Amino acid sequence: MFFPVIRICVAVPGKAVLPLFFCLLAVCGETWAAPVEKVQRDVVDAVHTEADAQTRLDAWNAERDALLDEARTLKLELQWLRLHGEKLSRYVKANAEKIDLLERAQARYAVIALELEHTLVADVDRLEAHIASTPPFLPEERSHRLAFLKKTLDDPELSIGEKFRRVAEALNAEVEYGRKLELSNQTAMFDGTRMELIVIRAGLVGFYCLTPDRTRAGIWDPAGGSFVPCDKQELRAILNLERMAHTKRYHDIALLPVRLVPQ
């Protein structure tokens, strides 16, 4: 900065002339120094203010960009949620119809299951009566099966399907008995005497015996609960039946005697 310099000389009696240059310079320097410092402070303050404003502007811009990104993300999520909601609405509607069908089917199933259980109880009762009316072959096996069926029907934890399966298996076993011709050695009552016998079972109806020497034959008498003697003609038929049981060759029709259960 330019400062004007005025050279002034003062004459002092008896003294040399003293230059007042340095005095004036000091005075002018103090006068001009104050405005310069103020300007410098103002400039520094302005720079700081501008820097602070720029910092806040940058922070605001970053926050604005973050908010815009979040808004775009939320908009996409909203679109996805709407599409997903429409999809779920269609799914719920379709499944509501399925649920309604299943509920109706379940109601029908409950009715059928109740009716089937009554039928199974009646079947077991008929099976018990059937076993009582047939010759007493395999008594332990058949009585055990019958007791097992009664326990099955009384079990609340078993499904109706499992109960039906077990009853059907028992009925099928009885049917298989009717298709077989079997021989066995047993001790039984024959003509009032307990003895060793050759017992022949022909299905579910024919139940016969032969003495070990094969000279006598007997037929099961349901009324008396024992074997009773047969005549000679019946003996020949039972001997023929025994030969077929041994050879497993059923080449002839055996005319066998039958004793009916009294009603």
Contacts in CASP RR format, 6 or more apart in sequence:
PFRMAT RR
TARGET T0000
AUTHOR 0000-0000-0000
METHOD contacts of the structure
MODEL  1
MFFPVIRICVAVPGKAVLPLFFCLLAVCGETWAAPVEKVQRDVVDAVHTE
ADAQTRLDAWNAERDALLDEARTLKLELQWLRLHGEKLSRYVKANAEKID
LLERAQARYAVIALELEHTLVADVDRLEAHIASTPPFLPEERSHRLAFLK
KTLDDPELSIGEKFRRVAEALNAEVEYGRKLELSNQTAMFDGTRMELIVI
RAGLVGFYCLTPDRTRAGIWDPAGGSFVPCDKQELRAILNLERMAHTKRY
HDIALLPVRLVPQ
1 32 0 8 1.000
1 36 0 8 1.000
3 25 0 8 1.000
3 28 0 8 1.000
3 29 0 8 1.000
3 32 0 8 1.000
4 28 0 8 1.000
5 21 0 8 1.000
5 24 0 8 1.000
5 25 0 8 1.000
6 24 0 8 1.000
7 19 0 8 1.000
7 20 0 8 1.000
7 21 0 8 1.000
8 19 0 8 1.000
8 20 0 8 1.000
8 21 0 8 1.000
8 24 0 8 1.000
9 17 0 8 1.000
9 18 0 8 1.000
9 19 0 8 1.000
9 20 0 8 1.000
10 17 0 8 1.000
10 18 0 8 1.000
10 20 0 8 1.000
11 17 0 8 1.000
12 18 0 8 1.000
113 160 0 8 1.000
116 160 0 8 1.000
116 164 0 8 1.000
117 153 0 8 1.000
117 160 0 8 1.000
117 163 0 8 1.000
120 153 0 8 1.000
120 163 0 8 1.000
120 164 0 8 1.000
120 167 0 8 1.000
121 153 0 8 1.000
123 167 0 8 1.000
123 171 0 8 1.000
124 146 0 8 1.000
124 149 0 8 1.000
124 150 0 8 1.000
124 153 0 8 1.000
124 167 0 8 1.000
124 170 0 8 1.000
127 146 0 8 1.000
127 149 0 8 1.000
127 170 0 8 1.000
127 171 0 8 1.000
127 174 0 8 1.000
128 146 0 8 1.000
130 174 0 8 1.000
131 142 0 8 1.000
131 143 0 8 1.000
131 146 0 8 1.000
131 174 0 8 1.000
133 222 0 8 1.000
133 261 0 8 1.000
134 204 0 8 1.000
134 205 0 8 1.000
135 201 0 8 1.000
135 204 0 8 1.000
135 205 0 8 1.000
135 206 0 8 1.000
135 207 0 8 1.000
135 220 0 8 1.000
135 222 0 8 1.000
136 207 0 8 1.000
136 220 0 8 1.000
136 225 0 8 1.000
137 177 0 8 1.000
137 182 0 8 1.000
137 199 0 8 1.000
137 201 0 8 1.000
137 207 0 8 1.000
138 177 0 8 1.000
145 170 0 8 1.000
145 173 0 8 1.000
146 170 0 8 1.000
148 166 0 8 1.000
148 170 0 8 1.000
149 166 0 8 1.000
149 167 0 8 1.000
149 170 0 8 1.000
152 158 0 8 1.000
152 162 0 8 1.000
152 163 0 8 1.000
152 166 0 8 1.000
152 167 0 8 1.000
153 163 0 8 1.000
153 167 0 8 1.000
155 163 0 8 1.000
174 204 0 8 1.000
177 203 0 8 1.000
177 204 0 8 1.000
178 203 0 8 1.000
178 204 0 8 1.000
179 203 0 8 1.000
180 201 0 8 1.000
180 203 0 8 1.000
181 200 0 8 1.000
181 201 0 8 1.000
181 202 0 8 1.000
181 203 0 8 1.000
181 241 0 8 1.000
181 244 0 8 1.000
181 245 0 8 1.000
181 250 0 8 1.000
182 200 0 8 1.000
182 201 0 8 1.000
182 245 0 8 1.000
183 198 0 8 1.000
183 199 0 8 1.000
183 200 0 8 1.000
183 242 0 8 1.000
183 245 0 8 1.000
183 246 0 8 1.000
184 198 0 8 1.000
184 199 0 8 1.000
184 201 0 8 1.000
185 196 0 8 1.000
185 197 0 8 1.000
185 198 0 8 1.000
185 199 0 8 1.000
186 196 0 8 1.000
186 197 0 8 1.000
186 199 0 8 1.000
187 194 0 8 1.000
187 195 0 8 1.000
187 196 0 8 1.000
187 197 0 8 1.000
188 194 0 8 1.000
188 195 0 8 1.000
188 197 0 8 1.000
188 199 0 8 1.000
188 209 0 8 1.000
188 226 0 8 1.000
188 227 0 8 1.000
189 225 0 8 1.000
189 226 0 8 1.000
189 227 0 8 1.000
190 197 0 8 1.000
190 209 0 8 1.000
190 211 0 8 1.000
190 216 0 8 1.000
190 218 0 8 1.000
190 226 0 8 1.000
190 227 0 8 1.000
190 228 0 8 1.000
190 229 0 8 1.000
191 218 0 8 1.000
191 227 0 8 1.000
191 228 0 8 1.000
191 229 0 8 1.000
192 226 0 8 1.000
195 211 0 8 1.000
196 212 0 8 1.000
197 209 0 8 1.000
197 210 0 8 1.000
197 211 0 8 1.000
197 212 0 8 1.000
197 227 0 8 1.000
198 209 0 8 1.000
198 210 0 8 1.000
198 211 0 8 1.000
198 212 0 8 1.000
198 214 0 8 1.000
198 242 0 8 1.000
199 207 0 8 1.000
199 208 0 8 1.000
199 209 0 8 1.000
200 206 0 8 1.000
200 207 0 8 1.000
200 208 0 8 1.000
200 209 0 8 1.000
200 210 0 8 1.000
200 238 0 8 1.000
200 241 0 8 1.000
200 242 0 8 1.000
200 245 0 8 1.000
201 207 0 8 1.000
201 208 0 8 1.000
202 208 0 8 1.000
202 241 0 8 1.000
202 254 0 8 1.000
202 256 0 8 1.000
205 258 0 8 1.000
206 219 0 8 1.000
206 220 0 8 1.000
206 256 0 8 1.000
206 258 0 8 1.000
207 219 0 8 1.000
207 220 0 8 1.000
208 217 0 8 1.000
208 218 0 8 1.000
208 219 0 8 1.000
208 220 0 8 1.000
208 227 0 8 1.000
208 230 0 8 1.000
208 238 0 8 1.000
208 241 0 8 1.000
208 256 0 8 1.000
209 217 0 8 1.000
209 218 0 8 1.000
209 219 0 8 1.000
209 220 0 8 1.000
209 227 0 8 1.000
210 216 0 8 1.000
210 217 0 8 1.000
210 218 0 8 1.000
210 238 0 8 1.000
210 239 0 8 1.000
210 242 0 8 1.000
211 217 0 8 1.000
214 239 0 8 1.000
214 242 0 8 1.000
216 229 0 8 1.000
216 230 0 8 1.000
216 235 0 8 1.000
217 229 0 8 1.000
217 230 0 8 1.000
217 234 0 8 1.000
217 235 0 8 1.000
217 238 0 8 1.000
217 239 0 8 1.000
218 227 0 8 1.000
218 228 0 8 1.000
218 229 0 8 1.000
218 230 0 8 1.000
218 234 0 8 1.000
218 238 0 8 1.000
219 227 0 8 1.000
219 228 0 8 1.000
219 230 0 8 1.000
219 234 0 8 1.000
219 257 0 8 1.000
219 258 0 8 1.000
219 259 0 8 1.000
220 226 0 8 1.000
220 227 0 8 1.000
220 259 0 8 1.000
221 227 0 8 1.000
221 228 0 8 1.000
221 259 0 8 1.000
222 259 0 8 1.000
222 260 0 8 1.000
222 261 0 8 1.000
222 262 0 8 1.000
223 259 0 8 1.000
223 261 0 8 1.000
223 262 0 8 1.000
228 259 0 8 1.000
230 238 0 8 1.000
230 257 0 8 1.000
234 256 0 8 1.000
234 257 0 8 1.000
237 254 0 8 1.000
237 255 0 8 1.000
237 256 0 8 1.000
237 257 0 8 1.000
238 256 0 8 1.000
240 252 0 8 1.000
240 254 0 8 1.000
241 254 0 8 1.000
241 256 0 8 1.000
244 250 0 8 1.000
244 251 0 8 1.000
244 252 0 8 1.000
244 254 0 8 1.000
END
